[in-house]
C-alpha cells in the first residue's frame, strides 16, 4: 500500500512540476517572437495591410513620430493606411532588443525608402518600440517613438 501511495504522489509531483514549467514557458516572451512581430509590422506598413496592422497594435497604442506628432490606434491606422506617406521598403539597422517578463523593448535605426505625397524620399530615424504579450499570448505594439538623428 505504501509503495502505491508513493508512486501516485511521485507522479502527481512530477505532473505539477511539468504544468508549472509549461505555464512559465508559455507566458515568457521570446526575442525571436518579437523580431517576427516586428517583421510582420514592417511588411504590413509597406503593403498597407489593414488587417495585419490592426491585429499587431494594441488598443492602447501611443505612436510618436519624429516630428513630435503623437497618435492613438485609430489615428495611426488611418494615417498608415490612407495618409500621404507610404513606405516602399523598410530596413532596421543597429537593432537591440531587451525582454523583461511580458514586455520587449526594441531600438533601431529605421532606414526606409518611401513616398510623401507621391514624391520619393529616404528616411533615416531612430526608433524605440515597446511590445507586450497580452493575456491571450499575442504580442502587440504598445508604444513607438521615433526621433531625429
PyMOL commands that set and color helices and strands:
alter all, ss='L'
color gray80, all
select helices_A, chain A and resi 2-27+31-47+50-56+73-82
alter helices_A, ss='H'
color red, helices_A
select strands_A, chain A and resi 57-64+70-71+85-100+103-116+119-133+139-148
alter strands_A, ss='S'
color yellow, strands_A
deselect
rebuild
show_as cartoon
